[in-house]
Amino acid sequence: MSSLTEAKSRMDDALEAMRREFATVRTGKATPALLDTVRVDAYGSKMPINQVATVNTPEPAMLVVQPFDKSLLPEIEKGIQMADLGLNPANDGNIIRIPIPPLNEERRKEFVKVLHKMAEEGKVSVRHARKSARDGIQQRIKDHEISEDDGHRELDEVDRMTQDFTVRIDEMLKKKEQEVLAI
């Protein structure tokens, strides 16, 4: 695999990871992705909530968790509370209802800070992929596997890719920030 292909693949992975992380940050409305970070003690190990229950949004400000095995209800409830999402699950013996409270201004600003941190981590991953690709290309130039001209074209392409992915991360951040700040 060429350095360019590997760098693009790693940058795509970084972008996708950031997209998944952004989905876990609360906006004003309920979405099953809010619970993606929740882990439940089940069958002797920590499992993602979506492997032990279905998560639905019957209304904009409510999540409903339906366990596959009712005996896991207390563990699921505990997992949601331990995830520190600021949610208060209500267990009725069959399902867990989770009302999504409206965000106050202070909480919204905290979430924006979290989003900026996630975006910076995404950019760091992209820069790591860039450095790795540049090192590989420079090694190929040094080993005379490719000409200096071709090597410099590839280095320029890696820089263009890095810039493109950085812009895409900034656009995702701006869009998600607007969602969080919208009342």
C-alpha positions in Angstrom: 0.0 0.0 0.0 1.4 3.4 -0.9 2.0 6.1 1.7 -0.7 8.2 0.1 -3.3 5.4 0.2 -2.4 4.6 3.8 -2.5 8.2 4.9 -5.9 8.7 3.3 -7.2 5.6 5.0 -5.9 6.7 8.4 -7.4 10.2 7.9 -10.7 8.7 6.9 -10.6 6.6 10.0 -9.9 9.7 12.2 -12.8 11.6 10.6 -15.2 8.6 11.1 -14.1 8.2 14.8 -14.7 11.9 15.3 -18.1 11.7 13.7 -19.0 8.8 16.1 -17.7 10.8 19.1 -19.7 13.9 18.0 -22.9 11.8 17.9 -22.5 11.1 21.6 -22.6 14.8 22.6 -26.0 15.9 23.6 -28.0 18.4 21.6 -31.5 19.5 22.7 -33.1 16.4 21.2 -33.0 12.7 22.1 -31.0 10.4 19.8 -30.0 6.7 20.5 -26.4 7.7 19.8 -26.4 9.5 23.1 -26.0 6.1 24.8 -23.3 4.8 22.5 -20.7 5.3 25.2 -22.7 3.4 27.9 -21.2 0.0 28.9 -23.3 -2.5 30.8 -22.0 -5.3 33.1 -23.6 -8.3 31.5 -22.7 -12.0 31.3 -19.4 -11.4 33.0 -18.1 -8.5 30.8 -18.7 -4.9 30.0 -20.8 -4.7 26.8 -22.1 -1.8 24.8 -25.7 -1.0 25.6 -26.8 -1.7 22.0 -25.7 -5.4 22.4 -28.0 -5.9 25.4 -31.0 -3.7 24.5 -32.7 -1.7 21.8 -32.7 2.1 22.2 -35.6 4.1 20.7 -36.8 7.7 20.6 -40.6 7.6 20.8 -40.7 11.4 21.2 -38.1 14.2 20.8 -37.2 14.5 24.5 -37.4 10.8 25.5 -35.3 7.7 25.1 -36.7 4.2 25.8 -34.4 1.3 26.4 -35.9 -2.2 25.9 -33.5 -4.9 27.2 -33.3 -8.2 25.4 -33.1 -9.9 28.9 -35.2 -8.3 31.6 -32.8 -9.5 34.3 -30.3 -6.9 33.0 -32.6 -3.9 33.7 -30.8 -2.9 36.9 -27.3 -3.3 35.2 -28.5 -1.2 32.3 -29.9 1.5 34.6 -26.6 1.5 36.5 -24.6 1.7 33.3 -26.5 4.8 32.2 -26.0 6.5 35.5 -22.3 5.6 35.6 -21.8 7.0 32.0 -22.1 10.5 33.5 -24.3 11.9 30.8 -26.5 13.9 33.2 -29.5 11.6 32.5 -31.9 10.1 35.1 -33.2 6.8 33.9 -36.6 5.5 35.2 -36.9 1.7 35.4 -40.6 0.5 35.4 -39.7 -3.2 35.5 -40.0 -3.8 31.8 -38.3 -0.9 30.1 -36.2 2.1 31.1 -37.4 5.6 30.2 -34.9 8.4 30.0 -36.3 11.9 29.8 -33.8 14.3 28.0 -33.8 17.5 30.0 -33.4 20.8 28.1 -29.8 22.1 28.2 -29.1 25.3 30.1 -26.7 27.8 28.7 -23.8 26.8 31.0 -24.2 23.1 30.0 -24.3 24.0 26.3 -21.0 25.9 26.6 -19.4 22.9 28.4 -20.5 20.6 25.5 -19.0 23.1 23.0 -15.6 22.8 24.9 -15.9 19.0 24.7 -16.5 19.3 21.0 -13.5 21.5 20.5 -11.4 19.0 22.4 -12.7 16.1 20.2 -12.0 18.1 17.1 -8.5 18.8 18.2 -7.9 15.1 18.8 -9.2 14.4 15.3 -6.8 16.9 13.9 -3.9 15.4 15.8 -4.8 12.0 14.3 -4.8 13.5 10.8 -1.4 15.1 11.5 0.0 11.8 12.7 -1.2 10.2 9.5 0.5 13.1 7.6 3.8 12.6 9.4 3.8 8.9 8.9 3.1 9.3 5.1 5.8 12.0 4.7 8.3 9.9 6.5 7.5 7.0 4.2 7.8 9.1 1.1 11.1 10.6 2.2 12.4 7.2 2.9 11.4 6.0 -0.6 13.2 9.1 -2.1 16.3 8.3 0.0 16.2 4.6 -1.1 15.8 5.8 -4.8 12.5 3.9 -5.1 10.9 7.1 -6.6 12.4 10.2 -8.1 12.7 13.4 -6.1 10.2 15.1 -8.4 7.6 12.3 -7.9 8.4 12.3 -4.2 7.8 16.0 -3.9 4.5 15.6 -5.8 3.4 13.0 -3.3 4.5 15.2 -0.4 2.4 18.0 -1.8 -0.5 15.6 -2.2 -0.2 14.5 1.4 -0.2 18.2 2.5 -3.3 18.9 0.3 -5.1 15.9 1.9 -4.2 17.0 5.4 -5.6 20.5 4.6 -8.8 19.0 3.2 -9.4 16.8 6.2 -8.6 19.6 8.6 -11.2 21.8 6.8 -13.8 18.9 7.0 -13.2 18.6 10.7 -13.7 22.3 11.2 -16.9 22.1 9.2 -18.2 19.2 11.3 -17.3 21.1 14.5 -19.1 24.2 13.3 -22.2 22.3 12.4 -22.3 20.3 15.7 -21.6 23.5 17.7 -24.6 25.2 16.1 -26.8 22.1 17.0 -25.6 22.3 20.6 -26.1 26.0 21.0 -29.5 26.0 19.3 -32.3 26.5 21.8 
